[in-house]
Amino acid sequence: MKLSRKIFLLSAVACSMMVAHGAAHAHAAKGPTDPADERARQVLAHMSLQDKMSLLFSVDGGGFNGSVAPPGGLGSAAYLRAPAGSGLPDLQISDAGLGIRNPAHIRKDGAAVSLPSGLSTASSWDVDMAREAGAMIGREAWQSGFNVLLGGGADLTRDPRGGRNFEYAGEDPLQTGRMVGSTIAGVQSQHVISTLKHYAMNDLETSRMTMSADIDPVAMRESDLLGFEIAMETGHPGSVMCSYNRVNDLYACENPYLLTRTMKQDWHYPGFVMSDWGATHSSARAALAGLDQESAGDHADARPYFQTLLAADVKAGRVPQSRIDDMAQRIVRSLFAQGLVDHPPVRAPLDVVTDTLVAQRDEEEGAVLLRNEGNVLPLATTARIAVIGGHADVGVISGGGSSQVDPIGGEVVKGPGKKDWPGDPVYFPSSPLRAMRAEAPAAHITYDPGTNIAAAVRAARAADVAVVYATQFTFEGMDAPNMHLDGNADALIAAVAAANPHTVVVMETGDPVLMPWNSSVAGVLEAWFPGSGGGTAIARLLFGKVAPSGHLTMTFPQAESQLAHPDIAGVNANNVFEMQFHTDQELVYDEGSDVGYRWFDRNHLKPLYPFGHGLTYTTFATDGLVAGYHHKQLTVTFNVRNTGTRPGVDVPQVYVGLPDGGARRLAGWQRVKLAPGESRQVSVQVDPRLLAHFDGRHDRWDIPSGRFRVWLGTSAVDDSQQVTVHVHGRTMAP
């Protein structure tokens, strides 16, 4: 066993002892100044031990394997009945981070508006848009009777084949933390608890129930955990969901280093930790590690640990009653802090038109224009256009699993998919073809399904422009076996591009993909999973009604051999359930904190499209770069000017390099909207943790003294503008 893992395990044991002997101090230290804490204490003072323990266990809400909703439950992921006479609300707990899920179609009125994928929202780099998107799904949850929403996801993209990458935000901790945290803040503005998940290192679906993610704790604090920390500071989630996997041999939901030392002690997190569905493996061990609530344990876990076994542990003295008090206090405190007690849901019809417009704007901001040779885009509104493939005639594809939303207007199912979990791909009925025809009624737009390459080539030759829609279906429970588009898409695109040099590819994907045809096509628009307003958004982007403004939050490699881990151990493309349960799998993240673009920078690798890349329909210039360090704060100032003929949005990015070397780090950005010829001076204040290394021995951040390099650019590989600045070293609390 590596020394770092030995230290991690010893630290975990010490954390368990601290929980066992001093759990009640966590809230006492805050004092009576927090109104939510004080109100929770007053309620709990009148509760019996049995009532407190009833808060620690939710039951299946009717969505687990098509079971029946419990009395009082609406039909959802889970349900918790509040103790009688407590004045607390029942917890109606719904999936997920992109909209209100209706598992097994249990509710007759369960259709909802879906946001585009988390990657699309993150690719907007717009914290205000993220907050508005979160508020939309939070409002729909509240109007549907739910008060806990199981999102958003902040796991970093350590592998671009990850099955749930589409739910998350990308590969950088700062960008992930701010964007996911803003979405959480939006959800909670509607008096709905949002759950930050999946904590932690749940970066792959392969062997997700048993795999041990092995990583130096210091590297973890500087990467994956930093993303969660920033999301927590930004969004103040009422709950955190611990993940299925093990971290350095310990299950995440039994891991005191993660739950207690890092989150509750170092980050001073006042809320509660709930388990993922099926992620609880014990009663006393999990409670002492820092787990506060078992989720749907009557169906999801091997035994209902917190419903029956925990009471025996308390009676036998294995778990002190002070720990039960702390668990209940954290849960009730979140109910008051997020307004669940004072503002119970009022069920009402959804405002579908308004909410779909939010999803549409989210997609318009998050779609990324990767390539635009010869200004093939925007399309002329009078052109002859051949639309090919991707089921563009019926709708846009969505990612599978617990984030799947029942679409307004009914779902369109197109196979082949997985006949067990999660089923065939579902398309939201927002047809790009219909939207393109509505956007440009004077254009001559034809459609070919792309199933016969020869027929598609004939359609392309007869058109001024060919627009090929290509998909990649990814989903919870299984990682992509490779980085290719679905079916015959690569061959189709290559053939169409050979027939028509004015070929544009619209990709609806959950991950980065390989693009062997990239240099043969004129345009590429990465639309991700576009959501309920996706068809209209794509049409407006293609015809220039709105200009693309998205920028990548994940690196597109040229080949899988460039990845830190070219192979995923245990991949089985034929059986999703088998993939989840490979026992004793270990994945050593020896790249440490150098995730994504940092790995490429460290190893001097040239990607196909770098992190931060994104084009639009105008041009920008930046100058006047100045970096100053005053009063323990690094501030970077520069000018941005729109040098083109159209209004547009630029996202200049600031990166830093530490004096002792290592890969560059994203340190901040500004999203700037400018009219033609307009200029603006903007400033970026750098989070001090991005200038520091984490000192695991002393549990603190250390900023070294010396000259730091500061880059200003359009992506993580842009070296065109840089300055150096001297920074005085100091230490900071964790």
C-alpha positions in Angstrom: 0.0 0.0 0.0 1.3 3.5 -0.9 2.3 5.7 2.0 -0.3 8.4 1.1 -3.0 5.7 1.3 -1.8 4.6 4.7 -1.9 8.2 5.9 -5.4 8.5 4.5 -6.7 5.4 6.3 -5.1 6.4 9.6 -6.7 9.8 9.2 -10.0 8.2 8.5 -9.8 6.2 11.7 -8.9 9.3 13.7 -11.9 11.1 12.1 -14.2 8.3 13.2 -13.0 8.7 16.7 -13.6 12.4 16.6 -17.1 11.9 15.4 -17.9 9.3 18.1 -16.7 11.5 20.9 -17.5 15.0 19.8 -20.2 15.1 17.2 -22.4 17.6 19.1 -19.6 20.2 19.1 -20.1 20.8 15.3 -23.2 22.9 15.8 -22.4 24.2 19.3 -19.4 26.0 17.8 -21.6 28.0 15.5 -23.4 29.6 18.3 -27.0 30.8 18.4 -26.6 33.4 15.7 -27.7 31.1 12.9 -31.5 31.4 12.9 -31.9 28.0 11.1 -29.7 26.3 13.6 -31.6 27.8 16.5 -35.0 27.0 15.1 -33.9 23.4 14.5 -32.7 23.1 18.1 -36.0 24.3 19.4 -37.9 21.7 17.3 -35.6 18.9 18.3 -35.7 19.7 22.0 -39.3 18.4 22.0 -38.6 15.3 20.0 -38.0 11.8 21.3 -35.0 9.8 20.3 -37.3 7.6 18.1 -38.6 10.7 16.3 -35.1 12.0 15.7 -34.1 8.6 14.2 -37.1 8.6 11.9 -35.5 11.6 10.1 -32.5 9.5 9.3 -34.1 7.1 6.8 -36.1 7.7 3.7 -38.1 5.0 1.9 -38.5 4.3 -1.8 -40.9 6.8 -3.3 -42.3 4.4 -5.9 -39.6 4.8 -8.5 -37.3 1.9 -7.6 -37.9 -1.0 -10.1 -41.5 0.1 -10.7 -42.6 -0.3 -7.0 -45.7 1.4 -5.6 -45.6 4.9 -4.1 -45.9 4.8 -0.2 -48.8 6.4 1.5 -48.3 10.2 1.4 -45.6 9.9 -1.3 -46.1 11.5 -4.7 -44.2 8.8 -6.7 -40.6 9.7 -6.9 -37.0 8.7 -5.9 -37.7 8.7 -2.1 -40.1 9.8 0.6 -39.7 10.6 4.3 -42.7 11.1 6.6 -42.0 13.8 9.2 -42.6 12.9 12.9 -46.2 13.6 13.9 -46.7 16.9 15.6 -43.2 18.2 14.7 -44.4 20.9 12.4 -41.8 19.7 9.8 -42.8 18.9 6.2 -42.6 15.4 4.7 -39.6 15.1 2.3 -40.7 14.5 -1.2 -37.5 13.7 -3.0 -37.1 13.8 -6.7 -34.5 13.1 -9.3 -32.5 15.0 -10.8 -30.2 17.7 -11.9 -31.8 18.5 -15.4 -35.5 18.4 -14.5 -38.2 16.6 -12.6 -38.0 12.9 -13.3 -41.0 10.6 -13.3 -39.5 7.2 -12.6 -41.3 4.3 -14.3 -43.9 6.9 -15.4 -45.5 6.5 -12.0 -47.2 9.9 -12.0 -49.9 10.5 -14.6 -48.9 14.2 -14.7 -45.2 13.6 -14.5 -44.0 15.3 -17.7 -41.7 18.3 -17.2 -39.4 20.6 -19.0 -35.8 19.5 -19.2 -32.7 21.6 -19.2 -29.9 20.7 -21.7 -27.2 18.6 -20.2 -25.0 20.0 -17.4 -22.2 20.2 -19.9 -24.2 22.6 -22.0 -25.0 24.8 -19.0 -21.4 24.8 -17.9 -20.2 25.5 -21.4 -22.0 28.9 -21.3 -19.5 30.0 -18.6 -22.5 32.2 -17.5 -23.2 31.9 -13.7 -26.4 34.0 -14.1 -27.7 31.6 -16.8 -26.8 28.6 -14.5 -28.7 30.2 -11.6 -31.7 30.9 -13.8 -31.7 27.4 -15.1 -31.6 26.0 -11.6 -34.4 28.3 -10.6 -36.5 26.9 -13.4 -36.2 23.3 -12.4 -36.5 24.2 -8.7 -39.8 26.0 -9.5 -41.1 23.0 -11.4 -40.2 20.8 -8.5 -42.0 23.1 -6.1 -45.1 23.3 -8.3 -45.0 19.5 -8.6 -45.1 19.0 -4.8 -41.4 18.2 -4.3 -39.1 19.9 -1.8 -35.8 18.0 -2.4 -34.1 17.8 -5.8 -31.2 15.4 -6.4 -28.8 17.7 -8.2 -26.4 19.1 -9.2 -23.4 17.0 -10.0 -19.9 18.3 -9.5 -17.7 15.2 -10.3 -14.8 16.2 -12.5 -14.3 14.7 -16.0 -11.3 12.5 -15.4 -12.2 10.4 -18.4 -14.1 11.7 -21.5 -15.9 8.4 -21.8 -17.7 8.7 -18.5 -21.3 7.7 -18.8 -22.6 10.5 -16.5 -20.2 13.3 -17.7 -23.2 14.9 -19.4 -24.8 15.5 -16.0 -21.6 17.3 -14.7 -19.7 20.4 -15.7 -16.3 19.4 -17.0 -12.7 18.9 -16.0 -11.8 22.1 -14.0 -12.5 22.6 -10.3 -13.0 26.3 -10.4 -15.3 26.3 -13.4 -17.2 23.3 -12.1 -17.6 24.8 -8.6 -18.9 28.1 -9.8 -21.3 26.8 -12.4 -22.7 23.9 -10.4 -22.9 26.0 -7.3 -24.8 28.7 -9.2 -27.3 26.1 -10.4 -27.8 24.8 -6.8 -28.3 28.4 -5.7 -31.0 28.8 -8.3 -32.8 25.6 -7.3 -32.8 26.6 -3.6 -34.1 30.0 -4.4 -37.4 28.2 -4.9 -37.5 26.7 -1.4 -36.3 23.3 -2.6 -33.2 21.6 -1.2 -30.6 20.9 -3.8 -28.2 18.0 -3.3 -24.6 18.4 -4.3 -23.4 15.0 -5.7 -21.7 12.5 -6.1 -19.2 13.0 -3.3 -16.5 12.0 -4.2 -14.4 10.6 -7.1 -17.4 9.1 -8.8 -15.8 9.9 -12.1 -16.6 6.6 -13.9 -19.6 4.3 -14.1 -17.6 1.1 -14.7 -17.5 -0.8 -11.4 -19.1 2.2 -9.7 -20.6 0.1 -6.9 -17.3 -1.3 -5.8 -14.4 0.4 -7.5 -11.7 2.1 -5.3 -10.6 5.4 -6.7 -7.0 5.6 -5.4 -5.5 9.0 -5.3 -3.1 11.0 -3.1 -5.3 13.0 -0.7 -3.3 16.1 -1.4 -4.0 15.8 -5.2 -7.6 15.1 -4.4 -7.9 18.3 -2.4 -6.4 20.3 -5.3 -8.7 18.9 -7.9 -12.0 17.0 -7.4 -12.6 18.1 -3.8 -11.8 21.7 -4.6 -14.6 21.6 -7.2 -17.0 20.4 -4.5 -15.7 22.9 -2.0 -16.2 25.9 -4.4 -19.7 24.5 -5.4 -20.6 24.4 -1.7 -19.4 27.9 -1.1 -21.3 29.2 -4.1 -24.5 27.3 -3.7 -24.8 26.4 0.0 -26.6 23.1 -0.7 -28.9 21.8 2.0 -27.6 18.3 1.4 -24.6 16.4 -0.1 -25.0 13.0 -1.6 -22.1 10.5 -1.0 -21.3 8.2 -3.9 -21.2 4.5 -4.5 -17.5 4.0 -5.1 -14.7 3.5 -2.6 -12.0 6.2 -2.2 -8.6 4.9 -1.2 -10.3 1.6 -0.1 -13.1 3.1 2.0 -16.6 3.4 0.7 -17.5 7.1 0.2 -20.5 6.8 2.5 -18.3 5.3 5.2 -15.3 7.6 4.6 -14.7 9.9 7.6 -11.8 11.7 5.8 -14.3 12.9 3.1 -17.4 13.3 5.2 -16.1 14.6 8.5 -12.6 15.9 8.4 -12.8 17.5 5.0 -16.4 18.6 4.6 -17.8 19.1 8.1 -14.6 20.2 9.8 -12.4 21.9 7.3 -15.3 23.3 5.1 -17.6 23.9 8.1 -20.5 22.4 6.2 -23.7 22.7 8.3 -26.0 20.6 6.2 -26.6 16.9 6.0 -25.1 14.0 4.0 -27.5 11.6 2.3 -26.4 8.3 0.7 -26.8 7.5 -2.9 -29.4 4.8 -3.6 -27.7 1.6 -2.7 -24.6 3.2 -1.3 -25.1 2.5 2.4 -23.2 -0.6 3.7 -23.4 -0.4 7.4 -25.1 1.4 10.3 -22.6 2.3 13.1 -19.6 2.6 10.7 -21.5 4.8 8.3 -23.0 7.0 11.1 -19.6 7.5 12.8 -18.0 8.3 9.5 -20.5 11.2 8.9 -23.4 9.8 7.0 -26.6 11.5 8.2 -29.4 10.0 6.2 -29.9 6.7 4.4 -31.8 7.0 1.1 -34.5 4.6 0.1 -32.9 1.9 2.2 -36.0 -0.3 2.2 -35.4 -1.1 -1.5 -32.0 0.2 -2.5 -29.7 -1.2 0.2 -28.9 -4.7 1.3 -30.5 -4.0 4.7 -32.4 -1.0 6.1 -29.4 0.1 8.2 -30.6 3.4 9.6 -34.2 2.2 10.0 -33.6 -0.7 12.4 -29.9 -1.5 13.0 -28.8 2.0 14.0 -31.2 2.0 17.0 -29.6 -1.2 18.2 -26.1 0.4 17.8 -27.2 3.4 19.9 -28.7 1.1 22.6 -25.5 -0.9 22.7 -23.3 2.2 23.0 -21.6 1.7 19.6 -23.0 5.0 18.4 -23.4 7.8 21.0 -26.7 9.6 21.2 -24.9 12.9 20.6 -24.2 11.6 17.1 -27.9 11.0 16.5 -28.6 14.5 17.8 -26.1 15.9 15.3 -27.6 14.0 12.4 -31.1 15.2 13.1 -29.9 18.7 13.8 -28.2 18.9 10.4 -31.3 17.7 8.6 -33.8 19.9 10.3 -31.5 22.9 10.0 -31.5 22.5 6.2 -35.3 22.4 6.2 -35.4 25.8 7.9 -32.4 27.3 6.0 -33.9 26.5 2.6 -37.4 27.5 3.4 -39.1 24.1 3.3 -40.9 24.8 6.6 -42.1 28.3 5.9 -42.8 27.9 2.1 -44.3 24.4 1.5 -44.9 23.5 -2.1 -48.1 24.7 -3.7 -49.0 22.3 -6.5 -49.9 24.2 -9.7 -49.7 23.7 -13.5 -46.2 24.2 -14.9 -45.6 27.3 -17.0 -44.4 25.2 -20.0 -43.9 28.1 -22.4 -41.7 30.2 -20.0 -39.8 27.2 -18.7 -39.0 25.9 -22.2 -37.7 29.4 -23.2 -35.3 29.1 -20.2 -34.1 25.7 -21.4 -33.8 27.1 -25.0 -31.7 30.1 -23.9 -29.5 27.7 -21.8 -28.8 25.6 -24.9 -28.2 28.7 -27.1 -25.5 29.9 -24.6 -24.0 26.5 -24.1 -23.7 25.1 -27.6 -20.0 25.4 -28.8 -19.0 26.4 -32.3 -15.9 24.3 -32.8 -15.2 25.0 -36.5 -16.4 27.5 -39.1 -14.3 27.4 -42.2 -15.1 30.0 -44.8 -17.8 31.4 -42.5 -20.1 28.6 -43.6 -22.2 29.6 -40.6 -24.6 31.4 -40.2 -26.6 29.7 -42.9 -28.3 31.8 -45.6 -32.1 31.9 -45.1 -32.6 31.3 -48.8 -30.2 28.4 -49.3 -30.8 24.8 -50.5 -30.1 22.8 -47.3 -29.9 19.1 -47.0 -30.6 18.0 -43.4 -29.2 14.5 -42.8 -29.4 12.0 -39.9 -29.7 12.2 -36.2 -33.5 11.8 -36.1 -33.6 15.5 -36.6 -37.0 15.2 -38.0 -38.5 14.1 -34.7 -36.4 15.7 -31.9 -33.1 15.9 -29.9 -31.6 13.1 -28.0 -31.3 13.1 -24.2 -28.9 11.2 -21.8 -30.2 8.1 -20.0 -30.6 7.3 -16.4 -31.9 9.0 -13.3 -31.7 12.4 -15.0 -34.1 11.4 -17.7 -37.2 13.6 -17.8 -40.6 12.6 -19.3 -40.8 15.2 -22.1 -43.7 17.6 -22.5 -45.6 16.5 -25.6 -44.6 12.9 -25.2 -41.3 11.1 -25.7 -40.0 9.7 -29.0 -38.1 6.4 -28.5 -35.5 5.5 -31.0 -33.4 2.3 -30.7 -31.2 0.5 -30.4 -30.3 1.1 -26.8 -30.2 -1.0 -23.7 -33.2 -3.2 -23.1 -32.7 -3.2 -19.4 -31.2 0.0 -17.9 -31.8 2.7 -19.0 -33.8 1.5 -22.1 -33.8 2.9 -25.6 -32.7 6.5 -26.2 -35.4 9.1 -25.7 -35.7 12.1 -28.0 -37.5 15.3 -26.8 -40.0 16.3 -29.4 -38.2 19.5 -30.3 -37.4 18.8 -34.0 -34.4 20.7 -35.4 -35.7 20.1 -38.9 -39.1 21.7 -38.1 -37.4 24.6 -36.3 -35.0 25.2 -39.3 -38.0 25.4 -41.7 -39.8 27.8 -39.3 -36.6 29.9 -39.0 -36.0 30.1 -42.7 -39.3 29.6 -44.6 -37.7 30.8 -47.9 -35.0 28.2 -47.7 -35.4 24.8 -49.5 -34.8 22.3 -46.8 -34.9 18.5 -47.4 -34.4 15.7 -45.0 -32.7 12.3 -45.4 -32.5 9.9 -42.4 -28.9 9.0 -43.1 -29.4 5.3 -42.9 -28.4 4.8 -46.5 -25.1 6.6 -47.1 -25.6 6.6 -50.9 -28.9 8.3 -50.6 -27.5 10.8 -48.2 -24.7 11.6 -50.6 -27.2 12.3 -53.4 -29.1 14.7 -51.1 -25.9 16.5 -50.2 -24.8 16.9 -53.8 -28.2 18.6 -54.6 -27.8 21.2 -51.9 -25.8 24.3 -51.2 -25.1 23.2 -47.7 -25.4 19.8 -46.0 -26.2 19.8 -42.2 -25.5 16.4 -40.7 -26.9 15.6 -37.2 -24.9 13.0 -35.3 -25.5 11.6 -31.9 -23.8 9.7 -29.0 -26.1 8.1 -26.5 -24.5 8.0 -23.0 -26.2 7.1 -19.8 -25.9 6.3 -16.1 -24.5 2.9 -15.2 -22.1 2.4 -18.2 -19.2 4.3 -19.7 -18.8 4.7 -23.4 -16.7 1.8 -24.7 -15.0 4.2 -27.1 -15.0 7.9 -28.2 -16.9 7.5 -31.4 -20.3 8.8 -32.5 -23.1 6.3 -32.6 -23.7 3.9 -35.5 -22.4 4.8 -38.9 -22.1 8.5 -38.2 -18.3 8.8 -38.9 -18.7 7.1 -42.3 -21.8 9.1 -43.1 -20.1 12.4 -42.3 -17.0 11.6 -44.3 -19.1 10.6 -47.3 -21.3 13.7 -47.2 -18.3 16.0 -46.8 -16.6 14.4 -49.8 -19.8 15.1 -51.8 -20.3 18.7 -50.5 -17.5 20.8 -49.2 -20.0 23.0 -47.4 -20.9 20.4 -44.8 -21.8 21.4 -41.2 -22.0 18.8 -38.4 -24.2 19.3 -35.4 -23.2 16.9 -32.7 -25.6 15.9 -29.9 -23.2 14.1 -27.5 -22.7 13.5 -23.8 -18.9 13.4 -24.1 -16.1 14.6 -26.3 -15.8 12.4 -29.4 -13.1 11.6 -31.9 -13.6 13.4 -35.2 -11.6 11.7 -38.0 -13.5 13.8 -40.5 -12.8 17.1 -38.8 -10.6 18.6 -41.5 -13.0 17.6 -44.2 -16.0 19.5 -43.0 -16.6 23.3 -43.0 -18.4 23.6 -39.7 -18.9 21.8 -36.4 -21.4 22.8 -33.7 -21.3 20.8 -30.4 -24.9 21.0 -29.1 -24.4 18.4 -26.3 -27.8 17.0 -25.1 -30.0 20.0 -26.1 -33.0 19.7 -23.7 -36.6 20.6 -24.2 -35.9 23.7 -26.2 -33.0 22.2 -28.2 -34.5 22.0 -31.7 -35.4 25.7 -31.7 -32.1 26.7 -30.1 -30.0 24.8 -32.7 -32.0 26.4 -35.6 -31.5 29.9 -34.2 -27.8 29.3 -33.8 -27.4 27.9 -37.4 -29.2 30.8 -39.0 -27.6 33.4 -36.8 -30.6 34.6 -35.0 -28.4 34.2 -32.0 -24.6 33.9 -32.1 -22.8 31.0 -30.5 -21.1 31.9 -27.2 -20.2 28.5 -25.6 -16.7 27.4 -24.8 -15.5 23.9 -24.0 -15.2 22.7 -20.5 -13.6 19.5 -21.6 -10.6 18.8 -23.8 -11.3 17.0 -27.1 -8.3 14.7 -27.7 -7.0 13.7 -31.0 -6.8 10.0 -29.9 -7.6 8.0 -26.9 -3.9 7.3 -26.5 -3.5 10.9 -25.3 -5.6 10.3 -22.2 -4.2 9.8 -18.8 -5.9 6.3 -18.8 -6.3 5.1 -22.4 -8.2 2.0 -21.3 -11.0 1.6 -18.8 -10.5 -1.6 -16.9 -13.6 -3.8 -16.8 -15.6 -2.2 -19.6 -18.3 -4.6 -20.9 -20.4 -3.0 -23.6 -22.9 -5.9 -23.5 -24.1 -5.8 -19.9 -24.6 -2.5 -18.0 -25.3 -4.3 -14.7 -22.2 -6.5 -14.9 -20.1 -3.3 -15.5 -21.3 -1.7 -12.3 -20.4 -4.6 -10.0 -16.9 -5.8 -10.9 -15.4 -6.5 -7.5 -12.1 -5.3 -6.1 -11.4 -3.0 -9.1 -8.9 -0.3 -8.3 -8.2 2.7 -10.5 -5.0 4.6 -9.5 -5.3 8.2 -10.5 -1.5 8.7 -10.8 -2.1 11.9 -12.8 -3.0 13.4 -9.5 -4.5 16.9 -9.7 -3.6 17.3 -13.4 -7.0 16.6 -14.8 -8.0 17.2 -18.4 -6.2 20.2 -19.9 -3.7 20.2 -17.1 -2.6 16.7 -18.1 -2.3 17.8 -21.7 -0.2 20.9 -20.6 2.0 18.8 -18.3 2.8 16.3 -21.1 3.0 18.8 -23.9 0.1 17.1 -25.8 -1.8 18.9 -28.6 -5.5 18.3 -28.4 -8.0 18.3 -31.3 -9.9 21.1 -29.5 -8.6 22.6 -26.2 -10.4 23.3 -23.0 -11.9 26.9 -23.3 -12.2 26.8 -27.1 -15.2 28.3 -28.7 -16.0 30.4 -31.8 -18.7 32.9 -32.6 -19.9 35.1 -35.5 -17.7 38.1 -34.7 -14.1 38.7 -33.7 -12.6 40.0 -30.5 -9.2 41.5 -29.4 -7.8 41.8 -25.9 -4.9 44.0 -24.7 -3.6 45.9 -21.7 -3.0 42.8 -19.6 -1.9 43.8 -16.0 -1.5 41.5 -13.0 -1.2 43.0 -9.5 -0.9 41.4 -6.1 -2.1 43.7 -3.3 -3.6 43.0 0.1 -3.2 39.2 -0.4 -5.3 39.3 -3.6 -4.1 38.7 -7.2 -6.2 40.8 -9.6 -5.8 40.6 -13.4 -7.1 43.5 -15.5 -7.4 43.7 -19.3 -9.3 45.3 -22.1 -11.7 43.4 -24.5 -12.9 44.9 -27.8 -15.4 43.6 -30.4 -13.5 44.0 -33.7 -16.2 42.5 -35.9 -19.4 43.6 -37.4 -21.9 41.7 -35.2 -22.7 41.9 -31.5 -21.4 38.9 -29.6 -20.1 37.4 -26.4 -16.4 36.8 -25.6 -15.1 34.6 -22.7 -11.5 35.6 -22.1 -9.9 33.3 -19.6 -7.1 33.8 -17.1 -4.6 31.0 -16.3 -1.8 30.9 -13.8 1.4 29.0 -13.4 3.1 28.6 -10.0 6.8 29.5 -9.5 7.7 25.9 -8.7 6.4 24.7 -12.0 3.6 22.3 -12.9 0.6 22.6 -15.2 -1.2 25.8 -15.7 -4.5 26.3 -13.8 -7.7 28.2 -14.8 -7.8 31.1 -12.4 -10.9 33.0 -13.6 -12.8 34.3 -16.5 -15.2 37.0 -17.6 -18.2 36.7 -19.9 -18.4 39.9 -21.9 -21.2 41.0 -24.2 -20.1 43.7 -26.7 -21.6 45.6 -29.6 -19.5 46.0 -32.8 -16.6 48.4 -32.0 -17.4 48.4 -28.3 -14.6 47.9 -25.7 -14.6 47.3 -22.0 -12.0 47.0 -19.2 -12.6 44.0 -17.0 -11.0 42.5 -14.0 -10.6 39.0 -12.6 -9.9 38.3 -9.0 -8.0 35.0 -8.5 -9.1 32.6 -5.8 -6.0 32.3 -3.6 -6.3 28.5 -3.5 -5.5 28.4 -7.2 -2.1 29.9 -6.3 -1.4 27.3 -3.6 -0.6 23.8 -2.9 -2.5 21.8 -0.3 -0.3 20.8 2.7 -1.8 17.5 3.8 0.5 17.2 6.8 -0.6 20.5 8.3 -4.1 20.6 6.8 -3.8 24.0 5.1 -3.1 25.8 1.8 0.4 27.1 1.2 1.0 29.9 -1.4 4.7 29.8 -2.4 6.7 33.1 -2.7 8.0 33.9 -6.1 7.0 35.0 -9.6 3.8 33.6 -11.0 3.1 33.5 -14.7 -0.3 34.8 -15.8 -1.8 34.0 -19.2 -4.8 35.7 -20.9 -6.3 33.7 -23.7 -9.1 32.2 -25.6 -8.3 28.6 -24.4 -6.0 26.6 -22.2 -3.4 26.5 -25.0 -3.3 30.2 -25.9 0.1 31.6 -25.0 -0.2 34.9 -26.9 -0.5 37.2 -23.9 1.3 36.7 -20.6 2.9 38.6 -17.7 4.6 37.7 -14.5 3.8 39.0 -11.0 5.6 38.5 -7.7 3.4 37.0 -4.9 4.3 36.9 -1.3 3.9 33.4 0.2 1.4 32.7 3.0 -0.6 29.9 4.5 -4.4 29.7 4.6 -6.9 27.6 6.6 -8.4 24.7 4.6 
